[in-house]
């Protein structure tokens, strides 16, 4: 498998299950749990290769195929899409992925992950929330509150959510 040219260095302490690093956009430091719960059925996060997927997750959307979870027996579906955390990433598939996330959420707990759970995964999760009726600014604020202030530091992703997602 090829490598992601937008990858950033991340430290993961398995005892704490946290991810620490500096964002590729805006040079913000972050210290986040590997995954964060957004609502009853929606989780967002990052990944490190071989980490065991929590048993409660029934649907998995990976936007970072360079590293993957070891699936649990409770996994009903998995979707893997290669997406980059770049300012010129094509966003034509975002609404379709977000709609799929919403159908998964209707069936059970769903995790959307990328490398650190800051940009790609939150772009999809915010769009899913917007498709469910939330205002774009409210979706962004909720994700920053639940995950990190560094969420959507990729300004192209945030701008697309505010101008195009609705």
C-alpha positions, -999 to 999 in steps of 0.1 A, spaced: 0 0 0 13 35 -7 19 62 19 -2 93 27 18 124 18 -3 144 42 4 122 72 15 139 104 36 124 133 13 111 161 23 96 194 -1 70 208 3 58 244 -17 25 245 -21 28 283 -38 62 279 -53 55 245 -47 91 235 -32 107 204 -9 136 206 7 157 179 7 190 159 -18 195 132 -8 197 96 -29 229 93 -23 258 116 3 240 137 -21 235 166 -11 210 193 -36 183 201 -41 157 228 -72 137 221 -86 102 230 -83 78 201 -121 80 196 -147 104 209 -185 99 213 -205 126 195 -240 112 203 -257 79 211 -247 62 178 -219 84 164 -182 82 172 -153 100 155 -116 94 159 -83 84 146 -65 51 142 -32 33 147 -26 1 129 -38 -30 147 -57 -12 175 -87 -34 185 -121 -19 175 -143 -14 205 -170 -41 208 -198 -15 208 -190 -3 173 -212 -20 146 -203 1 116 -169 15 106 -160 42 80 -123 45 74 -109 75 55 -74 65 63 -67 31 47 -29 32 55 -38 21 91 -67 -1 102 -85 -14 133 -87 -51 141 -124 -56 138 -145 -71 166 -172 -98 161 -199 -71 164 -189 -53 132 -217 -54 107 -203 -32 79 -171 -14 70 -163 11 43 -128 22 34 -122 53 13 -88 70 6 -90 107 15 -63 132 20 -61 160 45 -51 185 19 -65 219 9 -72 206 -26 -89 173 -17 -119 167 -39 -151 168 -19 -176 155 -44 -182 122 -25 -186 137 10 -224 140 10 -228 104 -3 -204 91 24 -223 111 51 -256 98 39 -242 62 43 -230 71 78 -265 83 87 -280 50 75 -254 31 95 -262 52 126 -299 43 123 -288 6 127 -262 10 154 -231 27 168 -209 40 139 -173 51 140 -158 74 113 -121 76 115 -91 91 97 -55 94 110 -60 117 140 -97 123 139 -94 160 133 -102 168 97 -113 141 73 -135 122 97 -150 154 111 -158 166 76 -179 135 71 -194 135 106 -203 172 104 -219 166 70 -239 137 84 -252 160 112 -260 187 87 -280 162 65 -299 153 97 -309 190 101 -282 206 122 -269 240 111 -233 238 98 -219 262 124 -236 242 152 -223 209 138 -187 223 137 -190 237 173 -204 204 186 -175 184 171 -149 209 185 -166 206 219 -167 168 219 -133 161 203 -109 191 202 -106 228 193 -83 216 165 -112 199 147 -115 211 111 -83 231 112 -82 223 75 -97 256 64 -109 242 30 -130 216 48 -145 241 73 -153 265 44 -169 238 24 -191 228 54 -202 264 59 -208 272 22 -216 240 4 -227 212 28 -262 225 35 
